[in-house]
Amino acid sequence: MTKDVLVSIKGLQFNLLEEEDHVETVTAAEYYQRDNSHYVIYDELFEGFEGSARNIIKFREHSLDLTKKGLISVHMVFEENRKNMTNYSTPFGSILIGIDAKRIRLEEAEEEIRVDVDYALEVNYEHLADCKLSMKIHSRKEELSLH
């Protein structure tokens, strides 16, 4: 896989009323692999705010770490069958969130990597939603050859 990649991140939440909330981001990123871990790094802009957040995603079989530094700061740890708590800091204040990952699936191909995470999200020790996170990383050269 090349260093220059496109990353597509799709999130899906099922809240207590069984309503679905879809979120999708596609952005250019940097990718590298070190010590059996994969890394994706990109900057995220927020509508209506000056500033951004640097996102660092580190993943391997059965675990994924997401670190945001900047306008929003958080270090979220997704580990299969383990609950992790963290503070999610925003311009409006901080909230305590819990992440209870049920399943993490990693699929690797030569020019594409897919990661799927099923997890329960808690806010201040209260179950908020069951969530799915799907991430697809592929070489930018593949994207250019499609056009």
C-alpha positions in Angstrom: 0.0 0.0 0.0 1.2 3.5 -0.7 1.8 6.2 1.8 -0.9 8.5 0.2 -4.3 7.0 0.7 -8.0 7.8 0.8 -9.8 6.8 3.9 -13.6 6.3 4.1 -15.1 6.2 7.6 -18.7 5.3 7.9 -20.5 5.3 11.3 -23.9 4.0 12.1 -25.7 4.4 15.4 -28.8 2.7 16.6 -30.3 4.6 19.5 -32.8 3.5 22.1 -35.7 4.4 19.8 -34.2 2.2 17.1 -33.6 5.2 14.8 -30.5 5.1 12.6 -28.0 7.9 12.3 -25.5 7.6 9.5 -22.2 9.6 9.2 -19.6 9.3 6.5 -16.3 11.0 5.9 -13.9 10.5 3.0 -10.5 12.3 3.2 -6.9 12.1 2.0 -4.6 10.6 4.6 -1.2 9.1 5.3 -0.8 5.4 5.9 2.1 3.4 7.2 2.7 0.1 9.0 5.1 -0.6 11.9 5.5 -3.5 14.3 2.3 -5.3 13.1 0.2 -2.2 13.5 -1.4 0.0 10.8 -1.5 3.8 11.1 -3.7 6.3 9.3 -3.2 10.0 10.0 -5.4 12.9 8.7 -6.6 16.3 9.7 -10.3 16.9 10.4 -12.1 20.2 9.9 -15.3 21.1 11.8 -18.0 23.2 10.2 -18.6 26.5 11.9 -15.3 26.4 13.9 -11.8 27.7 13.3 -9.2 25.0 13.8 -9.0 21.3 13.2 -8.1 18.1 14.9 -5.3 15.7 13.9 -6.6 12.2 13.8 -4.3 9.2 14.4 -5.9 5.8 13.9 -3.8 2.8 15.0 -5.2 -0.7 14.4 -4.3 -4.3 14.4 -6.1 -7.6 14.8 -8.8 -7.2 17.6 -8.0 -3.6 18.5 -8.2 0.0 17.2 -7.1 3.2 18.9 -8.4 6.6 17.7 -6.6 9.7 19.0 -7.8 13.2 18.2 -5.7 16.3 19.1 -6.8 19.8 18.5 -10.3 21.4 18.6 -11.6 18.1 19.8 -9.4 15.9 21.9 -9.9 12.2 22.8 -8.2 8.9 22.9 -10.7 6.1 22.2 -9.6 2.5 22.6 -11.6 -0.3 21.0 -10.7 -3.8 22.2 -12.8 -6.8 21.6 -14.9 -7.8 24.6 -13.5 -5.1 26.8 -15.0 -1.7 28.0 -12.7 1.4 27.9 -13.6 4.8 29.4 -12.3 8.1 28.2 -13.0 11.9 28.3 -14.2 13.4 25.1 -13.2 17.1 25.1 -15.0 19.5 22.8 -15.2 23.4 22.6 -18.4 23.0 24.7 -16.8 20.9 27.5 -15.9 17.3 28.3 -18.1 14.2 28.6 -17.2 10.8 29.9 -17.7 8.1 27.2 -17.5 4.3 27.4 -16.7 2.1 24.4 -17.5 -1.6 24.7 -16.3 -3.3 21.5 -18.1 -6.5 20.6 -16.3 -7.3 17.4 -13.4 -6.0 15.4 -12.8 -7.4 11.9 -9.7 -6.6 9.8 -9.4 -7.5 6.2 -6.1 -6.8 4.3 -5.5 -6.8 0.5 -2.6 -5.5 -1.5 -4.1 -2.0 -2.1 -7.0 -1.9 0.4 -7.7 -2.5 4.0 -11.1 -2.7 5.7 -11.8 -2.5 9.4 -15.3 -3.1 10.9 -16.1 -2.4 14.5 -19.3 -3.2 16.4 -19.5 -1.5 19.8 -21.8 -0.1 22.4 -21.5 3.6 23.3 -22.1 4.9 26.8 -22.2 8.5 28.0 -21.7 9.1 31.7 -22.2 5.4 32.4 -25.6 5.3 30.6 -26.0 3.2 27.4 -26.6 5.6 24.5 -26.4 3.5 21.3 -25.2 0.4 19.6 -22.8 1.5 16.9 -21.0 0.2 13.8 -17.8 1.8 12.4 -16.5 0.8 9.0 -13.2 2.1 7.6 -11.8 1.5 4.2 -8.3 2.6 3.3 -7.0 2.4 -0.3 -4.1 3.8 -2.3 -4.6 7.1 -4.0 -3.0 5.7 -7.1 -5.9 3.2 -7.3 -8.3 6.2 -7.1 -6.5 8.0 -9.9 -6.5 5.0 -12.2 -10.3 4.7 -11.9 -10.8 8.1 -13.6 
